[in-house]
Amino acid sequence: MVQKNKKKPKNYVAIVKIKNNTDGTAYCVKYRFDDLLKFTGFLDREWSSWKWYNVYSNKGKNKETQLGSFTNRDRPVKGKL
């Protein structure tokens, strides 16, 4: 019997505001990742107009707890929280 490789869960989940929709509501996307600095670089490349993102824990007893919030001007300075 062949076992499938289980992916290790990512450390963080982020809700990212990309822009406003034409009706004034926020257009947001959700990502899972491990490194804040690499994730912010990804946002700069793929969604250059991103506004802010909230970071939540994706593991352990604190799962789904908000850990931080960042904006295009107030960026993370370390890869981990």
Number of C-alpha atoms within 10 A of each C-alpha: 3 4 5 6 6 6 6 6 11 14 18 24 23 24 16 23 19 18 16 12 10 8 6 8 9 13 13 17 11 11 12 17 15 15 15 20 15 13 17 20 12 12 18 13 10 10 15 12 13 18 17 19 23 17 23 20 20 20 14 8 8 11 14 14 14 15 15 13 16 16 15 15 8 9 14 17 9 10 12 11 13
